[in-house]
Amino acid sequence: MGKKVSSSDPDRLARSPGRSYQELLNEETNPVPDCLRENTNPYLGSGNLSVDRYLSREFHEKEVEHIWRRTWQAVCRETEVAGPGDTHVYDIVRFSIIVCRTQEGSLRAYRNACLHRGRQLVDQNGNYEKFSCPYHAFTWSLEGAFKGAPCKWDFPHIDPDRFGLPQVQVDTWGGWVFINMDREAPPLRDYLGVLPEHFKRWKPENAYKMIHVEKVIPCNWKVGWEAFIESYHAVATHPQILHYTADADSQYDVWPPHISRTITALGVPSFHLDAITDQQVADAMLGVSAMVARPDGTEVPSGMSAREFIGVKNSAEFSKNHDRELASFATNAERMDSILYSIFPNFAPWAGFHPNITYRFRPNGDDHTTALMEIMVLCQLPTGAEHPGDCPARRMGEDELFSEAPELGPGLGTIFDQDLFNMPMIQKGMHNVESRELVLANYHEVRIRHFHQTIDKYINGEL
C-alpha cells in the first residue's frame, strides 16, 4: 500500500484551492458540534493497488477467513427484531446467522445450522416460537436450548445440556443490530471508536427505515463500496449534481482502524463550475431526494445564500422529526450536507438532521465477481414517538433501474444508475490493466487506501 508519512511530508499533494469545509463551517450561525470540527488531514501514502484484490478468488478466500468471520457487521434494525420470536437471517458469503429476540426479551445470534445433519434451520425472516429443522424436526428454543427430536431414543449419545445452538457475538448501536462470528473479538463499542460519540447528537436509534432496496450488481463488492467513499467521481459521473455539490472541496477523515468519513457540502456549487447563481443552486437541489425539502415556488431572497435558503426549507420540513425546532440549534451542515461515515468493512450511515441514506455492500453469496448493494433511508422520529414500522427489503429485478424504483424516485435513483453503469465496466476493465496496478489519489481516495490497509491488517494478523 505504499509508505506512511506525516502530514508534513514534502510529497503530500495540496488540497483543492477552493473553500475548505472548515471555512464553510465558519459561516454557521448556530454552534458547530465538535465532531464536525474534527479534521484529521489523513495521508496514507501514494502506493498503487493490485487488481488481484478484486479479481482473484484466492484473495476472496482470504477475505472470507479474515474479514467476514472476524469483523462486526450490521444486520438489521433493532425494531425489526423487537418482539419475542422476531427473527432475522443474515447471510454473508457462505455463512448464515440467525438473530432473534428471546422470550425474556434479550437478543441472541446463532449459527444457522441444525446440529444433526447441518440443514439450515431458518430460511427466511419472520416470527418463530422455536427453531425446528425442516429436514428431521430437531428443535431448539429461542434461547438456543435443545428441545428434542423424533425418535429421541436413537440418540442416547446426545447430551441435551451440551447440544445447544452455538452462539456468535451480538450487540447494538444506533438502533442497529450487529453480529461478529469471532467470539474472541473485542466488544462492539471498542470496535466503533469515535462513532458513538459523534452520532450522539443525531440519535439514529430514534429512526425508522422508510426505504430499503437491494440489487445484485455485476462487480466485486469492493468496487461498489469504493464508489461511495469518495466524491472525486462526481464531476465525470454525476454532472447534474455539481450545481449544488462541493465535490472537489470534500473533507476526508480517517480514525483507524475501522472508521472513516467524507463530508461534502451541499447547497453550494462545485469548484469546477463558474457563475452559478444562488437561485440555480436552490432550483437544482430542492426536491431531488427525500433528504431535501420540496420546492414551493419561493425564490431565494436577495442577500441570502442558497445554502441558507435550503437550510430554512429543510428546517421547516424536518423539524417535526426531532425533539426541537432545527432552526434553533442545528447547523446548516447538519440540515443538508452529505456527512457519510463508514464502519469497516461494509456499512456506511449518513449523519445529520434530515432523512439519512445508509449503504451496505457484501459479496453476492460466495461469488467474488458479483455483489449485493443495499440502499436504505432512515427517517428520524421525536423521542417517544410511535414507531411506524420498518419497511422490508425489496430485491430489485436484474434489469430494473434505480431510477425506476418508486422508493427512490428519479432524482436520487438516477445518481445510483450512474454509479451502477460504471461498476461492471470497472470489473471488466481491470482485466485489461497491463501493469496490474491501480493508481489512487492521495487525498480524494484516501478512504480507499485506509479501507485496503485495514483489510491487510486483518489478513496479516495485525488486527
N, C-alpha and C positions, 0 to 999 in steps of 0.2 A: 504493500500500500504506500510505499514511499517514506521518506524521513519525516520525523516530527520536529518542528521548530517552534520557537516562541513567536508571539505576535510582532516582535520587533525584527524578525528575520528579514534581511535585505531582499530576499527573493519573493517576499509576500507581495501579492498584487494589490493595488489600491481598489477601493470600492467605487461604485458609480459616483460621478461628480454631482449627481442630483441631491435633493434634500434627503437627509437620513431620516429614518423612522423616529429616532430620538429627538431630532429637531422638530419633527411634526408634533410629537407629544408636548413640546414646549408651548404649543398654541392652545392646549386644552384649558378650559375654564374650571372644570372640576378636578380635584386632586387625582393624580395618576397613581395607580397602585404600584407597589414596589416590584411586583413580578414583571410588569411591563417595562420598568426601568432597567431590569437586568439586561445586559448586553455583553455576551461572553466573548465576542470577537474571535471566533474559533479559526484556527488554521491547522490543518491536519496533513499538510504535505501536498506534493504535486505529482505523486506517483500514478501510473496507469493501472488499469483494472483488466484482468484477463476475461475474455469472453467465455472461457470454460466455466466460470462461476454460474453462468446462465444456461449453457448448452450441455454440460456434462452430467451424465447420470451418476457418475462417481461423486461429484460434488453434491448432488441432490441427496445421496445416501448419507453423506456427512451431515447435511442439514437435518435429516431425519433423526440421526443418532444424537447430535449435539445441540441442535436448536429446538426442534419440536418436542423432544422428550424432556427438555430441561428448562424451558422458559415459561413465564406466566403469560397466559393468553386469555383475552376477553371472550366470553362465551355467549352471554345473553344479559338482559336487564334483570335486576332482582325482582321486579314486578312481574316478570314472565314466569317466575317460579315462586310465587308469593304464598300460595295455599298448600296445605298438606297434600302430597301426591303429585303436585305440579312437577313435571319432568321435562328437561331439555337435553337433546342429544347433540353433542359436539364432535364433529369428525375432523380430523387433521391427519393428512397423509394416510397411513394405513391404520391409524389408531382411532378409537371411538370411546367417548367418555359420557357417562350418564350424570347429569346434575339434577338433583331433586330436593324437594322440601319434605322433611320427615314429618311424622305425625305430631311430634312435640315442637316443630317449628324451626329446627336447625337445617342448615344446608349441608348436603353430603355430595360427594362426587366419587363415582366408581368406574372402574374399567368395565367397558360394555361387552362382557363375555360371560356365558354360562360356564361354571366351573366343572361341568360334566363333560361335554363334548365340544365346547368352545363356541357354540352358536351365539350370535349377537343377541343379547337379552331384549333390548328395546330398539325398535326400528324407527320410531317417529316420536315427536314431541306430543305431550298430552298429559292427562291426569291418571295416575295409577294408584291402586290400593296396595299393590305388591308387584314384584317383578317375577314373572313366570315365563320360563323359556318356552317358546312356541314349538320346539322340537320334541322335548320329552317332559316338559312341565316341571322341571326343577324350579323351586320357588324360593325367593328371598323377600324379606320385609323391606320397607323403605329405609329402615335403619341398617340394612345390609346383612341381617341375621338369616341364616339358613332355616327355612320353614318346612322343608320336606320335599319328597318326590314320590311318584308312583313306584310300587314295588320296593319300598324302602328297605325291606328285609334283604334285598340283593346287594346292599351296600354296607355291610357291617363294618367295613374298613373306613367309612367316613365318620369323623368326629364332628357332630353338628356345631360344637363350640369353636371349632377351628376351620370351619367351612364357610365363613362369611365373605362377602364380596370385598375384594381388595380396593382400598380407597386411594385416591390421589388428593393432593392439597387443593383446597377451595377457600376463597376469600372474596371480599367485596371492596370496591372503591367507587365512589361517584355514582352509585346506583347500578354498577356493572358487576357481574359475577365473573371471577377469574379462576382458572384451574392451572395446576402445574403437576405434571406426571412424576416429577422428581421429588420424592418425599424428603430428600435432604436439602432441597433448595432453600435459600433464605426467604423470610416472610415477604409477602406482597408489599407491605409498607416500606421495607428496605429497598426492594426492587424498584419501586416507583420514584425514589429520590425526591426531587423538588416538586413533583406533580401535585400531590395532595395539598400542599401549602399554596401553590399557585392557583388551584381551582377552587379553593375555599370560598372565595368571593362570588363565584358564579353558580354555585350549588347545583351541579349536574345531577345530584341524587334526587332533585325535585322534578326532573324532566320525565316526559313520556316519549316513546318512539312513535312519531307520526308518519314516517316514511321508512320503508325497508325494501329495497330491491337488490337482487343479486343476479350475476350473469357470468357464465363461463367465457373467459377470454383466451384467445389463442397465443399465449406467450407464457414464459416463466413468470412465476409470481413476483419476482423481484423487479422485472421490467415494469409491471403495472404499479407496484408500490412506489418505485422511484419517480414516476410521473407526478406524484402528489407530495413530494418532499423537496421540490424546487420550483421556483417561479420563472426561471430562466427561459423556459419554452414558450411562455405566453406570447411573446412578440411574433413568433412564427406560427404557432399552433392556434392561438386564441386572439386574433387581431381585433375581434369585435369588443373585447373587454378592456382594451387599452385606454378607451376614453375615461374609464373610472378606476383603473388599477395601476398602482405604482409598482409595477413588476420589477423593474431594474433596481429599485431602491428598497427591496425587501430586506428585512433583518433576519439573519440565521443564527440560531443559538444551539449549543450542544452542552448537555450535562451528562458526561459519561457515567456509567456505561449504557444506560437504557433510554434516556430521554433526549429529545431534540425538538426544535421549534422553528417554524417560519412565521414571521409576521409580515403581511403585505397590506399596506394601507389601501383602503378603498375610498371612493368619493373624491379622488384626486387623479388627474390624468397621468399617463405613463410619461417617463422622461423621454421616450422615443418619439413623442408627438409634439407638434408645435401648434400654438394658437388655438387651444381648446377653451371654449367659454364655460363658465360655471353652469349655464343652462344646458349645454351639450352634455356635460358630465352627469347632471341630475337626470336628464332625459334618458341617457343610456343605461343608467343604473337602476332607477326606481322600477320595481316590479319584475326585475329579471329573475328572481327566485323567491322562495319562502323566507329567505333571510333578510329581505329588504321590503320596506313599505311599498304599497301600491301607489302609482301616480294618481293625482286627483285634479290635474289641470292647473295647479298653482305654480306660478313662476318663481324662480329664485329671486328674492328681494334684493334690491340694489344695496351693495355694501355687505352682503352675506355671501360667504363661500358656499360652493356646492356641498362640501363636507359638512358644514354647519347645518345647511338646509336639510340634508338627508338625515343628519343626527336628530333634528327636531321631528321629522316624519317617523323615523324608527322609534323614537321615544313615545310618540303618541300611539303607534301601532302595537308596541310590545310591552309597555308598562303594565298592562293587565296581566302579564305572565309573571310578574315579580312582586316582591313584598313592598317595594317603594316605587314612586314615580321616578323613572330613569333620569329625567332631566335634572333632578335634584342632586344626583351623586355620580352617575355613570359618565365616563368619558365618551367622546365620540368614537374613540378607538374601540371601545367595548360594545358600542351600538352598531358597528358596521364592519369592522376590519376582519380580514382572514387571519385569525390567530390560531394556527394549526400546529398542535403538538403531535408527537408520535411516541408510542411506547413500544420498544423493541420486543418482538420482531415485526409485528404486522398490524398494529392497531393505532388509529390516528383520529383523535377527537378534536374538533374545533372548540374554541372557548369564546365567551362573551355573553352579552345580554340580548341576543337575538336567537332565533332558532338556529341550531348548530348542526352542520354535517359531521358525520363520523364515517371513516373508511375502515375497511378490513380487507386484507388480501391473504390468500393462502393457496397452496397447491390444490389443483382440482383432483381430489383423491390422491393417488400415488403417482400421478403423471407430472413430470417436471417440465413438460412443454406446454401445458395449459394451466390456467389459474381460475379461482373463483373470486370475483370482485364484488364487494358489497358496499352499497351506499345507504346510509341511514341518516335521517334527520330527526333530531331531538328538539322538542319544544318544552320550555320551562313552564313550571306552574308555581303559583304562590305557595308558601309554606302552609301545609294543612289542607290544600285544595283537593277536591275529589279527583282521583286519577281516572282518566277516560279509557285506559287500557292501551297496551302496546299493539301496534299493527304487526301481523306476522310477516315474515319474509316472503316476497314473491319472486320466484325464479323466472327471469325473462327468457323469451324464446331466443334461439340461436341467431335468427335474423332480425330480431326486434331491436330497434334503435332506442337509445336512452331518451332521445327527443320525442319518441312515440309513447313513452311511459307516462300515463296521466299523472302519476305520483310526482314526477319531476317537472313536467311542463317543458315547452320548447326552449325557454331561456337557459335554464340550468342543464337540461338534457343535451342541448347542442354542444355545450362545453365538454361534457363527458364523451359525446360522439367523436369530437375532435381528438380527444386523448385516445379513444379506442381505435381510431383509424391508424394512429402511429404504432400501436403496440405490436400487431403481427408483423409489421414491416421492420420493426427493430429486431424481433426474434429471427426473422429471415435474414436481415442484413448482417447480423453478427457472424453468420456462417461465412460471409464474404470479406470480413476484415482481415486483410493479408497479414498484418502484424500480430493478430490475435489479441490485441490490447485496445481498450477504450481510453480516451483522453477525457479528463474531468476538469471543470473549472475549479479554481482554488476556493472561491467564496460561494458563488451561487450553488455549487454542487457539493458543498462541504458536508451536508447532511447525508449524502450518498456515501461519502468517504467514511463518516462516522458509522453508518449502518454496516458497511463491509468490514471495517476494523473491529466492530463488535462481533460480527459473525466469526471472524478469525480468532478472536479471543476465546469464544466458546469452543470452536473446533480444536484449538491448540491447548485447551485445558486451563486457560488463564482465568476463566470465569466459571 
